[in-house]
């Protein structure tokens, strides 16, 4: 799971518990101007993720950085039916794929 915080100018994503360790990420801070949009997308979990590095990848749990077609995505998904995809521009990741409450 992740804690999502919105301020007037920032989107902050904080993995909870052991997800910090597995994803090698304590916190992501993204300016709202770099967020293109978000969608609720449980089907995203069935897409090819690319190669993992660093992070954890196993059925039902994906955490960390995944590289595909020259792009990097950040995944922290532990409940595939509760997946949100956030598309970004001008950031190290082109998208964030997250489990949120």
SEKETI-588769 format. One line per field, with one value per residue (C-alpha): residue in three letters; x, y, z. Coordinates in Angstrom, 3 decimals, decimal comma, padded with zeros to 6 digits. Example, Ala and Ser with C-alpha at 12.3 -4.5 7.8 and 13.67 -1.06 7.14 Angstrom:
// SEKETI-588769
rest = [ALA|SER]
u = [012,300|013,670]
v = [-004,500|-001,060]
w = [007,800|007,140]
//
This chain:
// SEKETI-588769
rest = [UNK|UNK|UNK|UNK|UNK|UNK|UNK|UNK|UNK|UNK|UNK|UNK|UNK|UNK|UNK|UNK|UNK|UNK|UNK|UNK|UNK|UNK|UNK|UNK|UNK|UNK|UNK|UNK|UNK|UNK|UNK|UNK|UNK|UNK|UNK|UNK|UNK|UNK|UNK|UNK|UNK|UNK|UNK|UNK|UNK|UNK|UNK|UNK|UNK|UNK|UNK|UNK|UNK|UNK|UNK|UNK|UNK|UNK|UNK|UNK|UNK|UNK|UNK|UNK|UNK|UNK|UNK|UNK|UNK|UNK|UNK|UNK|UNK|UNK|UNK|UNK|UNK|UNK|UNK|UNK|UNK|UNK|UNK|UNK|UNK|UNK|UNK|UNK|UNK|UNK|UNK|UNK|UNK|UNK|UNK|UNK|UNK|UNK|UNK|UNK|UNK]
u = [000,000|000,912|000,079|-000,833|-000,705|-001,747|-000,676|-001,288|001,819|002,952|001,885|003,677|003,728|005,031|005,193|004,048|005,877|008,101|007,130|009,767|012,390|011,115|010,699|013,947|011,893|011,019|009,088|008,365|007,601|006,133|005,142|001,445|002,404|004,140|001,056|-000,765|-003,589|-004,615|-006,932|-008,264|-006,918|-006,901|-006,030|-002,628|-001,365|-001,675|000,562|004,195|006,215|009,646|012,764|012,957|015,751|015,839|012,800|010,634|008,582|006,424|002,840|000,533|003,324|005,387|007,494|010,235|011,489|010,595|012,214|010,356|011,078|013,522|011,015|010,996|007,847|007,492|005,309|004,063|001,104|-000,026|-003,781|-004,250|-007,971|-007,139|-004,598|-004,267|-002,017|-000,612|000,905|003,804|005,841|009,349|010,062|012,368|009,309|006,765|004,130|003,380|001,370|000,113|-002,227|-004,197|-007,043]
v = [000,000|003,622|006,857|009,544|013,191|016,112|019,665|022,794|022,037|018,452|014,820|012,822|009,011|007,137|003,337|001,862|-000,678|-003,214|-001,758|000,930|-001,792|-003,843|-000,827|000,851|004,037|006,091|008,847|010,220|013,930|014,951|018,523|018,560|020,309|017,034|014,866|014,240|012,261|009,206|006,293|003,409|000,457|-003,038|-004,398|-002,704|-005,632|-007,939|-005,780|-006,726|-004,746|-004,993|-005,822|-005,103|-003,164|-002,522|-003,994|-007,019|-008,864|-011,869|-012,846|-010,448|-008,145|-005,732|-003,062|-000,875|000,341|-001,487|-000,685|-001,197|000,209|002,763|004,108|003,669|003,049|002,872|000,021|-000,638|-002,975|-005,546|-005,575|-005,797|-004,959|-001,551|-000,281|003,347|004,450|007,990|009,260|011,747|014,071|015,478|013,060|010,080|007,794|007,951|006,447|005,304|002,119|001,971|000,240|002,822|002,550]
w = [000,000|-000,412|001,331|-001,215|-000,170|-002,360|-001,604|-003,651|-005,728|-005,075|-005,279|-002,586|-002,668|000,381|000,343|003,673|005,823|004,090|000,709|001,375|001,538|-001,395|-003,678|-002,571|-002,190|000,870|-000,859|-004,317|-004,652|-008,000|-008,912|-009,850|-013,092|-014,103|-013,541|-016,839|-015,295|-013,339|-013,842|-011,807|-013,806|-012,254|-015,712|-015,611|-013,547|-016,549|-018,764|-019,320|-016,820|-018,404|-016,500|-012,795|-011,220|-008,394|-006,709|-006,072|-008,651|-007,881|-008,641|-006,806|-005,580|-007,646|-005,983|-007,399|-010,740|-013,935|-017,299|-020,583|-024,059|-022,636|-020,080|-016,313|-014,285|-010,526|-009,278|-005,769|-006,172|-003,625|-004,285|-008,059|-007,821|-006,294|-008,823|-009,859|-012,738|-012,681|-015,933|-015,634|-017,845|-017,303|-014,433|-013,922|-014,195|-017,028|-014,772|-011,261|-010,786|-007,211|-004,802|-002,849|-000,372]
//
